[in-house]
Amino acid sequence: MTTQTIQYEYAPGHFRASEPSVYGPDDLREGEMILNMGPQHPSTHGVLRLEVVTDGEIIVDVVPHLGYLHRCFEKHAQSLPFNQTIPFVDRLDYLAAMNAEHAFVMGVENMLGIQNDIPKRTEYIRVLVAELNRIASHFVAIGTYALDIGAYTPFLWLMRDREHIQRMLEWVSGARMLYNYIWIGGLFYDLPVGFEERCREFVLYLKPKLTELQQLVIENEIFIKRTANVGVLPLPVAINYGCTGPVLRGSGLRYDLRRVDAYSVYPELDFDIPIGTGAMGTVGDCWDRNNVRVLECHESLRIIEQCLDQLTGPHRRTTDYDPQAVVPKKIRPKAMDFYARAESSKGELGFFFRTDGRADVPVRCRCRSCSFHNLSVISEISRGAMLADLVAVIGSVDIVMGEVDR
């Protein structure tokens, strides 16, 4: 028996475990150099590599490289029934899992034609937990952003307040981050007894804390100097790159799918859409994007209060309410191509489905992640900036790599 040794040769352009660099020594002009920021760099949070071309301290170009946290979400979704995919949806943007579940579930319900059969109490609970999760996601964005640019205390304060939300969502679903709570046709379970009262106490607790956050971070003189007129994203550029969420609204466009598409019970709720105004610098800078997130937390509290009024009033808890009454026993949509979207904490999160009408597993499932589009604009708004400002630009976009490298 003979053993044959096979030698593999990797020519330029062949697949590698990590994407090769775009720039080579022959592409640089005199005085330029290539720096790799990440994946080990703290501001890239372990799973993003930025290929940075610099001329001294000035950024010439930035190329994001992905592939360090591949979720295989779309492959999973094409191998499992719709209802078994929800745990994988949680793992896209793991900081806003309720928002992702809400988008995915509404898409399947619309394909099945049962969207009008969902009880109002179920819809208000969905919006309630989604807005709680939106605040928790923004707290991570603002807290880690402050940490990236040198402020330690805001991170601790925001993680302290976020913990209250995590405990409430754990009380509801049994999990701290990956919930599998919003089901197709309903919910895993009704709100625990006493949850509404506990949530009202939290709202009263958080309102003055948001005022403190505004004073401690957003209006802090050092924070303003680090973020105002830095990473300016003009509105036409944001639109051309497909940016959504606080990144787009920070550039001055009042575009929010909760208003534009008016899904779930959002049309019945009163809330505003904050936008960037250039109050401390230029419209669309890093300061505007962070300020929009803080203002959105105020609006989410308004939404939560209105949901609580409904859940303790017209749509209060009753003995005959069953959160799983409309959950279909068999999920088999008609043959169609369908796209569903919703406003996640970071922007438009969409799901494309292709079904053949014969199976409860989609023929094709595609995720339109807001973080991917928002990340793509980094090179556009970083050119000409100082190297130290690149960290501020990355953090202001608020990306989650589980959703980018889905």
SERO-607383 format. One record per residue: chain; z, x, y of N, C-alpha, C in turn. Coordinates in steps of 0.1 Angstrom, whole numbers. Layout:
  mol   n_pz   n_px   n_py  ca_pz  ca_px  ca_py   c_pz   c_px   c_py
    A      Z      X      Y      Z      X      Y      Z      X      Y
...
REM end
This chain:
  mol   n_pz   n_px   n_py  ca_pz  ca_px  ca_py   c_pz   c_px   c_py
    A      0      9    -12      0      0      0      0      9     12
    A     -9      6     21    -10     14     33     -6      6     45
    A      0     13     55      5      6     67     -5     10     78
    A    -10      0     85    -19      2     96    -12      1    109
    A    -13     11    117     -7     11    130    -17      6    140
    A    -13     -4    148    -22    -10    158    -17     -5    172
    A    -25      0    180    -22      5    193    -28     -4    203
    A    -19    -10    212    -24    -19    222    -27    -11    235
    A    -37    -14    241    -41     -8    254    -41    -19    265
    A    -34    -16    275    -33    -26    286    -41    -21    298
    A    -53    -27    299    -62    -23    310    -58    -31    323
    A    -62    -27    334    -58    -34    347    -64    -48    346
    A    -55    -58    349    -59    -72    349    -55    -79    337
    A    -50    -72    326    -45    -78    314    -31    -84    317
    A    -27    -94    309    -14   -100    311     -3    -90    309
    A      8    -91    317     20    -83    316     32    -93    317
    A     43    -88    313     55    -96    313     58   -100    328
    A     56    -91    337     58    -94    351     45    -91    358
    A     43    -99    368     30    -99    375     28    -85    382
    A     17    -79    381     15    -66    387     14    -67    402
    A     17    -56    409     17    -56    424      3    -59    429
    A      2    -65    441    -10    -68    447    -16    -56    455
    A     -6    -49    461    -10    -37    469     -8    -25    461
    A    -17    -15    463    -17     -2    457    -17      9    468
    A    -15     21    464    -14     32    475    -27     32    483
    A    -38     29    477    -51     30    484    -53     19    494
    A    -44      8    493    -45     -3    502    -37     -1    515
    A    -29      9    516    -20     11    527    -26     19    538
    A    -23     16    550    -27     24    561    -16     35    564
    A    -19     44    573     -9     55    575      4     49    581
    A     15     53    575     28     49    580     33     37    572
    A     25     30    564     29     18    557     35     22    543
    A     44     14    538     50     16    525     53      3    519
    A     54      3    505     57     -9    498     72     -9    493
    A     79    -20    496     92    -22    492     93    -34    483
    A    101    -33    472    103    -45    463    117    -50    466
    A    117    -62    471    130    -69    474    132    -79    463
    A    141    -76    454    144    -85    443    137    -80    430
    A    139    -86    419    148    -98    417    163    -95    418
    A    167    -82    419    181    -79    419    187    -80    433
    A    179    -82    443    184    -82    457    192    -95    458
    A    204    -95    465    213   -107    466    206   -119    472
    A    197   -116    482    191   -127    489    180   -134    481
    A    175   -128    470    165   -134    462    172   -141    450
    A    185   -141    449    193   -148    439    189   -145    425
    A    184   -133    423    182   -129    409    169   -132    402
    A    161   -140    407    149   -145    400    136   -146    409
    A    136   -138    419    124   -138    428    121   -123    432
    A    109   -119    431    105   -105    435     96   -107    447
    A     99   -100    458     90   -100    470     85    -86    471
    A     72    -86    471     65    -73    474     62    -72    489
    A     69    -63    496     69    -63    510     62    -50    515
    A     52    -52    523     45    -41    529     50    -39    543
    A     56    -27    547     62    -25    560     56    -14    567
    A     56    -15    580     53     -4    589     65      0    597
    A     73      9    591     86     11    597     95     -1    594
    A    100     -7    604    109    -19    603    101    -32    604
    A     88    -31    607     80    -43    609     73    -47    596
    A     73    -60    593     67    -65    581     52    -67    583
    A     44    -61    575     30    -63    575     25    -75    566
    A     31    -76    555     28    -87    546     39    -88    535
    A     40   -100    530     50   -103    519     43   -111    508
    A     44   -107    496     38   -114    485     49   -118    475
    A     51   -131    473     61   -135    463     56   -134    449
    A     64   -129    440     60   -128    426     69   -136    418
    A     64   -145    409     72   -154    401     71   -150    387
    A     78   -157    378     77   -155    364     90   -149    358
    A    101   -150    366    114   -145    361    123   -155    356
    A    120   -168    358    128   -179    353    119   -191    349
    A    112   -190    338    102   -200    335    109   -211    327
    A    109   -223    332    116   -234    326    108   -241    314
    A     95   -239    314     86   -246    304     88   -261    305
    A     90   -266    317     93   -280    318     81   -289    314
    A     70   -285    318     58   -294    315     55   -294    301
    A     57   -283    294     55   -282    279     65   -291    272
    A     77   -290    277     88   -299    271     84   -314    273
    A     80   -317    285     77   -331    288     65   -336    280
    A     56   -328    276     45   -332    268     48   -332    253
    A     60   -329    249     64   -328    235     75   -338    232
    A     80   -345    242     92   -354    239     89   -368    246
    A     95   -378    241     94   -391    247    100   -391    261
    A     96   -400    270     99   -400    284    114   -400    286
    A    122   -408    278    136   -408    280    143   -396    276
    A    137   -388    267    144   -375    263    140   -364    272
    A    132   -366    282    128   -355    291    137   -354    303
    A    145   -365    305    154   -365    317    164   -352    317
    A    170   -348    306    178   -336    307    170   -323    312
    A    157   -323    309    149   -312    314    146   -313    328
    A    145   -326    333    143   -328    347    155   -323    355
    A    167   -325    350    179   -320    356    178   -305    359
    A    171   -297    350    171   -283    351    161   -277    360
    A    153   -286    367    143   -281    377    151   -276    389
    A    154   -285    398    163   -282    409    177   -286    404
    A    184   -276    398    197   -279    392    208   -282    403
    A    205   -280    415    214   -283    426    213   -297    431
    A    202   -304    428    200   -317    432    194   -325    420
    A    201   -325    409    196   -331    397    194   -346    398
    A    204   -353    405    203   -367    406    190   -371    413
    A    186   -364    424    174   -367    431    162   -366    422
    A    162   -355    414    150   -353    405    150   -364    394
    A    161   -368    389    162   -379    379    156   -392    386
    A    160   -394    398    156   -407    405    141   -407    406
    A    135   -396    410    120   -396    411    113   -398    398
    A    118   -391    388    111   -392    374    112   -406    368
    A    124   -411    369    127   -424    363    119   -435    370
    A    118   -435    384    111   -445    391     96   -444    387
    A     91   -432    385     77   -431    381     74   -438    367
    A     83   -436    358     81   -442    345     83   -457    346
    A     92   -461    354     94   -476    355     82   -483    362
    A     76   -476    371     64   -482    377     53   -482    368
    A     51   -472    359     41   -473    349     43   -484    339
    A     56   -487    336     59   -498    326     59   -511    333
    A     59   -512    347     59   -524    354     72   -531    354
    A     83   -524    353     97   -530    353    105   -527    365
    A     98   -521    375    105   -516    387    112   -528    395
    A    107   -540    394    112   -552    401    123   -558    392
    A    125   -554    380    136   -560    371    149   -552    372
    A    149   -541    379    161   -533    380    172   -540    389
    A    184   -542    384    194   -549    392    197   -542    405
    A    201   -549    415    203   -543    428    215   -534    427
    A    225   -537    419    237   -529    418    233   -515    413
    A    224   -515    403    219   -503    397    212   -494    408
    A    203   -501    416    196   -494    427    205   -487    437
    A    216   -495    441    225   -489    451    233   -478    445
    A    237   -479    432    244   -468    426    235   -455    425
    A    222   -457    422    213   -446    422    212   -439    435
    A    210   -447    446    209   -441    459    223   -434    463
    A    234   -441    459    247   -435    462    248   -421    456
    A    246   -419    443    248   -406    437    237   -396    441
    A    225   -401    445    214   -392    450    218   -387    463
    A    224   -395    472    228   -390    485    240   -381    484
    A    249   -383    475    260   -374    473    255   -360    468
    A    245   -361    459    239   -348    454    231   -341    465
    A    225   -349    474    218   -343    486    227   -335    495
    A    239   -340    497    249   -333    505    253   -320    498
    A    256   -322    485    260   -310    478    249   -299    478
    A    237   -303    477    226   -293    477    225   -286    490
    A    226   -294    501    225   -288    514    237   -279    517
    A    249   -282    511    260   -273    513    258   -260    506
    A    251   -260    495    248   -247    489    238   -239    497
    A    228   -247    502    217   -240    511    224   -234    523
    A    232   -241    530    238   -236    543    248   -225    540
    A    256   -227    529    267   -217    526    261   -204    521
    A    252   -204    512    246   -192    507    237   -185    518
    A    231   -193    527    224   -188    538    233   -180    548
    A    244   -186    551    254   -179    559    259   -166    552
    A    261   -167    539    265   -155    532    254   -144    532
    A    242   -148    531    231   -138    531    230   -130    544
    A    233   -137    555    231   -130    568    245   -125    573
    A    255   -125    564    267   -118    568    280   -126    571
    A    279   -139    569    291   -147    572    297   -152    559
    A    310   -148    556    316   -151    543    324   -164    543
    A    331   -167    554    340   -179    555    332   -192    553
    A    321   -194    560    314   -207    558    311   -210    543
    A    307   -200    536    304   -202    522    316   -208    514
    A    328   -202    517    340   -207    510    343   -221    514
    A    342   -224    527    345   -237    532    336   -248    526
    A    323   -244    525    313   -254    520    314   -256    505
    A    318   -245    498    320   -246    483    332   -255    480
    A    342   -254    489    354   -262    488    351   -277    489
    A    343   -280    499    340   -294    501    330   -299    491
    A    321   -290    487    311   -294    476    318   -297    463
    A    330   -291    461    337   -293    449    341   -308    447
    A    345   -314    459    348   -328    458    337   -337    453
    A    325   -333    457    313   -341    452    311   -338    438
    A    312   -326    434    310   -322    420    320   -330    411
    A    332   -331    415    342   -338    407    339   -353    406
    A    334   -359    417    330   -373    417    318   -375    407
    A    308   -367    408    297   -368    400    300   -366    385
    A    310   -357    383    314   -354    369    322   -367    364
    A    329   -373    373    337   -385    370    327   -396    366
    A    315   -397    373    305   -407    370    298   -404    357
    A    294   -392    355    284   -389    344    290   -381    333
    A    301   -374    335    306   -365    325    302   -351    326
    A    293   -348    335    288   -334    337    289   -330    351
    A    290   -317    354    291   -312    367    278   -309    374
    A    268   -305    367    255   -302    374    243   -309    368
    A    242   -310    355    231   -315    348    235   -329    342
    A    232   -340    348    239   -352    346    233   -361    336
    A    220   -363    335    214   -373    326    220   -386    328
    A    222   -390    340    229   -403    344    219   -414    347
    A    209   -411    355    199   -422    358    189   -423    347
    A    189   -434    340    180   -437    329    169   -445    333
    A    158   -445    324    147   -454    326    151   -468    324
    A    151   -476    334    155   -490    333    170   -492    337
    A    177   -482    340    191   -484    343    199   -472    346
    A    211   -472    341    221   -460    342    227   -458    329
    A    233   -446    328    241   -442    316    253   -452    315
    A    259   -454    326    271   -462    327    274   -467    341
    A    282   -477    342    285   -482    355    295   -472    362
    A    297   -474    375    307   -465    382    321   -467    376
    A    328   -456    375    342   -458    370    350   -466    379
    A    360   -473    373    369   -481    381    377   -473    392
    A    376   -477    404    382   -469    415    373   -459    422
    A    361   -458    417    352   -448    423    348   -451    437
    A    346   -464    440    342   -468    454    353   -464    464
    A    365   -466    460    377   -463    469    378   -448    471
    A    376   -441    460    377   -426    461    365   -421    469
    A    354   -427    468    342   -422    476    344   -425    491
    A    350   -436    494    353   -439    509    363   -429    514
    A    373   -425    506    382   -415    511    375   -402    514
    A    365   -398    505    358   -386    507    349   -387    519
    A    343   -398    522    335   -399    535    344   -397    547
    A    356   -403    547    365   -401    558    369   -386    559
    A    371   -380    548    375   -366    548    363   -357    553
    A    351   -360    549    340   -351    552    335   -352    566
    A    336   -363    573    330   -364    586    335   -354    596
    A    348   -352    597    353   -341    606    349   -327    601
    A    348   -326    588    344   -313    582    330   -309    586
    A    321   -319    587    307   -316    592    307   -312    607
    A    316   -317    615    318   -313    628    322   -298    629
    A    332   -295    620    336   -281    619    325   -272    615
    A    317   -277    606    305   -269    601    296   -266    613
    A    293   -276    621    284   -275    632    290   -264    642
    A    303   -264    644    309   -254    653    310   -241    647
    A    313   -240    634    316   -227    628    303   -219    625
    A    292   -227    622    280   -220    618    269   -222    628
    A    264   -235    629    252   -238    636    253   -234    651
    A    265   -236    657    266   -233    672    273   -219    674
    A    274   -212    663    280   -198    664    270   -189    671
    A    275   -182    681    266   -173    689    259   -163    680
    A    266   -157    670    259   -147    662    249   -153    653
    A    252   -165    648    243   -173    639    230   -176    647
    A    232   -180    660    220   -184    668    211   -171    670
    A    218   -160    673    210   -148    675    202   -143    663
    A    208   -146    651    201   -142    639    190   -152    635
    A    190   -164    640    181   -174    634    172   -180    645
    A    176   -180    658    167   -186    668    155   -177    670
    A    143   -183    671    130   -176    673    127   -167    662
    A    133   -169    650    130   -161    638    123   -170    628
    A    113   -165    621    106   -173    611    100   -186    616
    A     94   -185    628     89   -197    634     77   -203    625
    A     78   -215    621     68   -222    613     61   -233    622
    A     49   -230    627     42   -240    635     39   -252    626
    A     39   -264    632     37   -276    625     23   -276    617
    A     12   -272    623     -1   -272    616      0   -263    603
    A      7   -252    604      8   -243    593     16   -250    582
    A     27   -256    586     35   -263    576     27   -274    569
    A     19   -281    576     11   -292    569      1   -286    560
    A     -6   -275    565    -17   -269    557    -11   -263    544
    A      1   -258    544      7   -252    532     14   -263    523
    A     14   -275    527     20   -286    519     35   -285    519
    A     41   -280    530     56   -280    531     61   -294    533
    A     73   -297    528     79   -310    530     94   -308    531
    A    101   -319    533    116   -318    534    120   -312    547
    A    132   -306    548    138   -300    560    129   -289    565
    A    121   -282    557    112   -272    562    101   -278    571
    A     95   -289    567     85   -296    575     92   -303    587
    A    103   -310    584    109   -317    595    115   -307    606
    A    119   -295    601    123   -285    611    113   -281    620
    A    100   -283    617     89   -280    626     85   -292    634
    A     93   -303    634     91   -313    644     84   -326    639
    A     81   -327    626     74   -339    621     84   -348    614
    A     85   -361    618     95   -370    613     89   -377    600
    A     88   -369    589     82   -373    577     92   -373    566
    A     96   -384    561    106   -385    550    101   -396    541
    A    100   -393    528     95   -403    518    104   -415    517
    A    116   -414    520    125   -425    520    121   -436    530
    A    114   -431    540    109   -441    550     94   -443    548
    A     87   -433    545     72   -434    543     68   -443    531
    A     75   -440    520     72   -448    508     81   -460    506
    A     93   -459    513    102   -470    513    105   -475    499
    A    110   -466    490    113   -469    476    127   -472    474
    A    130   -478    463    144   -482    459    149   -492    470
    A    162   -490    474    167   -499    484    168   -492    498
    A    161   -481    500    161   -474    513    156   -483    524
    A    146   -492    522    142   -500    533    153   -509    539
    A    164   -512    530    175   -520    535    186   -513    542
    A    184   -499    542    195   -491    548    191   -486    562
    A    201   -483    570    199   -479    584    202   -464    584
    A    193   -455    587    195   -441    589    184   -435    596
    A    186   -423    602    177   -416    611    171   -405    603
    A    159   -400    608    153   -388    602    154   -377    612
    A    163   -367    610    164   -356    620    152   -347    620
    A    148   -341    631    138   -332    632    142   -320    641
    A    134   -309    639    137   -297    648    132   -299    662
    A    139   -295    672    135   -297    686    134   -284    693
    A    137   -273    687    137   -260    694    149   -259    704
    A    160   -265    701    171   -265    710    177   -251    713
    A    176   -242    704    181   -229    706    170   -218    707
    A    158   -222    704    147   -212    704    134   -219    704
    A    126   -217    693    113   -223    692    113   -234    681
    A    106   -244    683    105   -255    673    100   -249    660
    A    107   -251    649    103   -246    636    109   -233    632
    A    119   -228    639    125   -215    636    136   -217    625
    A    142   -206    621    152   -207    611    164   -216    615
    A    168   -215    628    179   -223    633    176   -238    632
    A    164   -242    635    160   -256    634    161   -261    620
    A    156   -253    610    157   -258    596    171   -260    591
    A    180   -251    595    194   -252    591    201   -264    599
    A    197   -266    611    203   -277    619    199   -290    613
    A    187   -291    609    182   -303    602    190   -307    590
    A    193   -297    582    201   -299    570    215   -305    573
    A    221   -299    583    234   -304    587    233   -318    592
    A    223   -321    600    222   -335    605    219   -345    594
    A    211   -340    584    208   -349    572    221   -352    565
    A    231   -343    564    243   -346    558    250   -358    565
    A    250   -358    578    255   -369    586    248   -382    582
    A    235   -382    581    227   -394    577    230   -398    563
    A    232   -389    554    235   -392    540    249   -399    539
    A    258   -395    548    271   -402    548    270   -416    553
    A    261   -419    562    258   -432    567    252   -441    555
    A    243   -435    548    237   -442    537    248   -445    526
    A    256   -435    523    267   -437    513    276   -449    517
    A    280   -449    530    289   -460    535    282   -473    533
    A    269   -474    536    262   -487    534    261   -491    520
    A    259   -481    511    258   -484    497    272   -489    492
    A    283   -483    496    296   -487    492    299   -501    497
    A    294   -505    509    296   -519    514    289   -528    505
    A    277   -525    500    270   -534    490    277   -534    477
    A    282   -523    472    288   -522    459    302   -528    458
    A    308   -530    470    321   -537    470    320   -551    476
    A    307   -555    480    305   -568    486    295   -576    477
    A    283   -578    482    274   -587    475    270   -583    461
    A    271   -570    458    267   -565    445    279   -558    439
    A    290   -564    440    302   -559    434    302   -559    419
    A    312   -552    414    313   -551    399    317   -564    393
    A    309   -568    383    312   -581    376    312   -578    361
    A    318   -587    353    319   -586    339    306   -587    331
    A    296   -594    337    284   -596    330    273   -585    334
    A    277   -576    343    267   -565    347    266   -555    336
    A    254   -552    332    251   -543    321    241   -532    327
    A    246   -520    329    236   -510    335    225   -506    326
    A    225   -510    313    215   -507    304    207   -519    299
    A    209   -530    307    202   -543    303    187   -542    303
    A    181   -535    312    167   -534    313    161   -521    307
    A    170   -513    301    165   -501    294    155   -505    283
    A    143   -501    283    133   -505    273    136   -499    260
    A    135   -507    249    137   -502    236    126   -492    231
    A    114   -495    237    102   -487    234     95   -484    247
    A     93   -471    250     86   -467    262     72   -463    258
    A     62   -472    261     48   -469    258     39   -475    269
    A     37   -467    280     29   -472    291     15   -473    287
    A      7   -481    295     -7   -483    293    -14   -469    295
    A    -26   -468    291    -34   -456    293    -37   -455    308
    A    -33   -445    315    -35   -444    329    -31   -430    334
    A    -36   -427    346    -31   -415    353    -22   -420    365
    A    -10   -414    366     -1   -420    375      7   -409    382
    A      9   -410    395     17   -400    403     28   -407    410
    A     40   -402    408     52   -408    414     59   -397    422
    A     65   -400    433     72   -390    442     84   -396    448
    A     93   -388    453    105   -392    460    110   -380    468
    A    119   -383    477    124   -373    487    136   -366    480
    A    134   -354    475    145   -346    470    152   -339    482
    A    162   -332    480    169   -325    491    161   -314    497
    A    150   -310    490    141   -299    495    128   -304    499
    A    125   -317    497    112   -322    501    106   -331    490
    A     93   -332    490     86   -342    481     86   -336    467
    A     93   -343    458     92   -340    444     84   -350    437
    A     73   -346    430     64   -355    424     61   -352    410
    A     58   -363    402     55   -361    388     42   -369    385
    A     32   -361    379     20   -367    375     20   -370    360
    A     17   -382    356     16   -385    342      2   -389    337
    A     -2   -385    326    -14   -390    319    -10   -396    306
    A    -12   -409    303     -9   -415    291    -21   -421    284
    A    -20   -422    271    -32   -427    263    -29   -441    258
    A    -17   -447    260    -14   -460    256    -10   -462    242
    A    -10   -451    234     -7   -451    220      6   -445    216
    A     12   -437    225     24   -430    222     34   -430    233
    A     46   -428    230     57   -427    241     58   -413    246
    A     49   -404    243     49   -391    248     37   -389    257
    A     38   -384    269     27   -383    278     17   -372    273
    A      4   -375    275     -6   -366    272     -6   -354    281
    A     -2   -356    294     -1   -346    304     10   -349    313
    A     19   -340    316     29   -342    326     29   -330    336
    A     28   -332    348     28   -322    358     38   -324    369
    A     45   -314    373     55   -315    383     50   -309    396
    A     51   -316    407     48   -311    420     61   -307    427
    A     64   -295    427     78   -290    432     77   -287    446
    A     86   -292    454     86   -289    468     90   -275    471
    A     98   -269    463    102   -255    465     90   -245    464
    A     81   -248    455     69   -239    453     61   -239    466
    A     58   -251    471     50   -251    484     58   -245    495
    A     71   -247    496     78   -241    507     79   -226    506
    A     80   -221    494     80   -207    492     67   -200    496
    A     56   -207    494     43   -201    496     40   -198    511
    A     48   -204    520     46   -202    534     54   -189    539
    A     62   -183    531     70   -172    535     62   -160    541
    A     51   -157    534     42   -146    539     37   -149    553
    A     34   -162    555     27   -166    568     37   -165    580
    A     50   -168    577     60   -168    589     68   -155    589
    A     65   -145    580     73   -133    580     65   -121    586
    A     52   -122    587     44   -111    593     47   -108    607
    A     50    -96    610     54    -92    624     68    -92    626
    A     76    -98    617     91    -98    619     97    -85    615
    A    110    -84    618    117    -72    614    122    -74    599
    A    123    -62    593    127    -63    578    140    -70    576
    A    149    -68    586    163    -74    584    162    -90    586
    A    151    -94    593    149   -109    594    143   -116    582
    A    138   -108    573    132   -114    561    142   -121    553
    A    154   -116    552    165   -123    545    168   -137    551
    A    168   -137    565    170   -149    572    159   -159    569
    A    146   -154    568    135   -163    566    136   -169    552
    A    138   -161    542    139   -166    528    150   -177    527
    A    161   -174    532    172   -184    530    170   -197    538
    A    163   -196    549    160   -208    557    151   -218    550
    A    143   -213    540    134   -221    533    141   -229    522
    A    152   -224    517    161   -230    507    153   -233    494
    A    150   -223    487    142   -225    474    152   -224    462
    A    148   -231    452    155   -230    439    145   -226    429
    A    147   -215    422    136   -209    414    134   -217    401
    A    144   -225    397    141   -233    385    130   -243    388
    A    129   -248    400    118   -257    404    105   -250    407
    A    106   -238    413     94   -230    416     87   -226    404
    A     94   -219    395     89   -214    382     92   -224    371
    A     87   -236    373     90   -247    363     83   -245    350
REM end
